[in-house]
Amino acid sequence: MSRGSNAGFDRHITIFSPEGRLYQVEYAFKAIAQSGLTSVGIRGTDTVVVVTQKKVPDKLLDPSTLTNMFKLTPRIGCVMTGHNADSRSQVHRARVEAGEWKYKFGYDIMADVLCRRLADISQVYTQNAEMRPLGCCMIMVAIDPQQGPVLYKCDPAGYYCGFRATAVGAKQTEANSYLEKKLKKKPDLSHDRTVQLAISCLSSVLSMDFKASELEIGIVTKDKPKFRTLSESEIEAHLVAIAERE
Amino acid sequence: MLHSLNPSQQQTGGFSFENSRRNAVLESSLSEVGYKAPKARKTGTTIAGMVFKDGVLLGADTRATDDMVVADKNCMKIHYIAPKIYCCGAGVAADAEMATQMMASNVELHMLNTGRPPLVAMVTRQLKQMLFRYQGHMGSSVIVGGVDVTGAHLYSVYPHGSYDKLPFLTMGSGAAAAVSVFEDRFKPNMELEDAKKLVRDAIAAGIFCDLGSGSNVDLCIITEAGVQFLRGYDKPAQKGKREGQYRYKPGTTAVLTKTETPLSVDVIDESVQMMDTE
């Protein structure tokens, strides 16, 4: 039997351990939490929103050049959580895939197809011994022309799924349970309520009150299906609305 | 990665032009002696398509020609691509057949990949990219028509890869005859029966006025509800019925005289040839 004959390499490269686990993939998940940031995505009736923290670690850093929100196509946006460099690589690959699709087929790629493509690429990394999985997780948002608002998440294991709401990052378990509680009654989420729920989720899980400069929010709505990030004044307006409600 | 980023990659498959110069020399030397190189069988053809109130209507004749000889009196020029997308092919018969079959399998894979019904624009895009890649050597002109989530669409793609998107289109050697009928009587949002008559008349114009087209009219009606394929919808060029007969009853011609002359034949030579039965 080949039990234990991996000579302990199962922790170093992406081959199976005797228990049937891929340690490298599990370590990749831990790497996502290393960045210290948490991101939340929520799908409402006509809006999908992704929120992430904006932590500027260095006073000399120019905050306008630091972002985790990326536009993959005019209508599909994403937030990346985890390793910065791996995130940029995955975003670039997603843009290339979307561009090739548009060239080959003549119409814009759909969010679920793009997510599946990236998940398939991530799966290859979990099978090749010479390549490590990427230490980042992508939450993708779009307004699908037939299905309406959609929210997809794609992780280093090559797993992808559509969500009503999800969280990724350092405090993802707490954030996910908060979202489960809030969405249990299946409330009707208007545009403002969706954004404010996402912000409140982050503040309650991280136990801090945010300033507008400490958050990044990306949205797509049915009226304006192009992906865009909210400006500081718009974020401020939502924060004020949350404070007034309490 | 995008193909444009790998310029050094050798293009495998497709046409090889290594023997072009040799072929040109051979052809010129043949024509000096008076022989012609054999030509591929073309379909001659009149194909037409139009967008009407409920969807798209495609029509085609059914004659395949081999230079000046009719090779097939009832061939099928309307090909299936997807449940609600059909395509008429003109030009070289084999090229049209292969191109549409490749499109059909690509579309099937695409449908399985996306889980959604295909778009007519996607079929046109892939078809024109393939034809451009072959630089016009794939001699098939096609009319692609169908109904998808965005509505009813009609495209024509030429052998070099250019395409047109119009409410009515004709292709093939009988295109001029057919398009004249369309130009005269086409109106947007026609009813089904009027549209069928119009396409039938356009194809009939091609059948009668063009030598490369003939036999029957095939129609294909594609609507949101589904597809109706009318093979042999109209047979305008029926074979005429023979009025008289060239067979005469025995006794029609009177026998006047009868003479018998016996011939005597002698055996001169007898030879036996063994047959090769091994």
Chai-1 contact restraints between the chains, C-beta under 6 A:
chainA,res_idxA,chainB,res_idxB,connection_type,confidence,min_distance_angstrom,max_distance_angstrom,comment,restraint_id
A,F105,B,M122,contact,1.0,0.0,6.0,A-B,restraint_1
A,F105,B,R125,contact,1.0,0.0,6.0,A-B,restraint_2
A,G106,B,A121,contact,1.0,0.0,6.0,A-B,restraint_3
A,G106,B,M122,contact,1.0,0.0,6.0,A-B,restraint_4
A,G106,B,R125,contact,1.0,0.0,6.0,A-B,restraint_5
A,Y107,B,L119,contact,1.0,0.0,6.0,A-B,restraint_6
A,V113,B,T114,contact,1.0,0.0,6.0,A-B,restraint_7
